[in-house]
Amino acid sequence: TRPGGQPIPEWDAPRSYTFEVRSRCGEQSVIGRFRIVVEDGAVVEVKGLDESGAAATEAFGDGFPSLADLLGYAEEARSSNADIVEVEFDPQEGNPRRIDVDYSREAIDDESCFVITDYKVDS
């Protein structure tokens, strides 16, 4: 938890990579499982991997965040004194693998929770 505390550690994002993310809590417009392809630092492809993900992909197209964008969101929440900001990094690969943000413990459904899997750097 980092409310107003230490900044989120820097992550040296590769130029091109793929990952899967499960957005799993809060009342967000983007809930579900997704495979995201990043090339030259930009999201170029998003595929919904479940019913919710497919519906969100149809509605938002490629307007999904990269891992660097998700870390930026977490840092913004931290600097805005969100009650909970938790970021977990993979100990072997170094990439983010879980990001949880809750701006207010007292509010209902303002959380954002992301679980990152199947991270692969493209050569």
LINGI-V720205 format. One record per pair of residues at least 4 apart in sequence whose ideal C-beta (glycine too) atoms are under 6 Angstrom apart, sorted by the first residue. I is the first residue (numbers start at 0). J is the second residue. If there is no record, write none. Layout:
# LINGI-V720205
i=I j=J
i=I j=J
This chain:
# LINGI-V720205
i=0 j=83
i=0 j=85
i=1 j=5
i=1 j=77
i=1 j=84
i=2 j=80
i=2 j=81
i=2 j=82
i=3 j=80
i=7 j=70
i=7 j=73
i=7 j=74
i=7 j=86
i=10 j=70
i=12 j=67
i=13 j=120
i=14 j=39
i=14 j=40
i=15 j=38
i=15 j=121
i=16 j=37
i=16 j=120
i=16 j=121
i=17 j=36
i=17 j=119
i=18 j=35
i=18 j=115
i=18 j=118
i=19 j=34
i=19 j=116
i=19 j=117
i=20 j=33
i=20 j=113
i=20 j=115
i=21 j=32
i=21 j=114
i=22 j=29
i=22 j=30
i=22 j=113
i=23 j=112
i=24 j=110
i=24 j=112
i=25 j=108
i=25 j=110
i=25 j=111
i=26 j=108
i=29 j=55
i=30 j=51
i=31 j=47
i=31 j=49
i=31 j=51
i=31 j=52
i=31 j=55
i=32 j=48
i=32 j=49
i=32 j=52
i=33 j=45
i=33 j=47
i=33 j=52
i=34 j=46
i=34 j=48
i=35 j=42
i=35 j=45
i=35 j=63
i=36 j=43
i=36 j=44
i=37 j=42
i=37 j=65
i=38 j=43
i=42 j=61
i=42 j=63
i=42 j=65
i=45 j=56
i=45 j=61
i=45 j=63
i=47 j=52
i=47 j=53
i=47 j=56
i=48 j=52
i=55 j=59
i=64 j=68
i=64 j=69
i=66 j=95
i=69 j=98
i=69 j=113
i=70 j=95
i=73 j=84
i=73 j=86
i=73 j=98
i=73 j=100
i=76 j=81
i=76 j=84
i=76 j=100
i=77 j=84
i=81 j=100
i=81 j=102
i=82 j=101
i=82 j=103
i=82 j=104
i=83 j=101
i=84 j=100
i=85 j=99
i=86 j=95
i=86 j=98
i=87 j=96
i=87 j=97
i=88 j=95
i=89 j=94
i=89 j=96
i=94 j=118
i=95 j=115
i=96 j=115
i=97 j=114
i=98 j=113
i=99 j=112
i=100 j=111
i=101 j=110
i=102 j=109
i=103 j=109
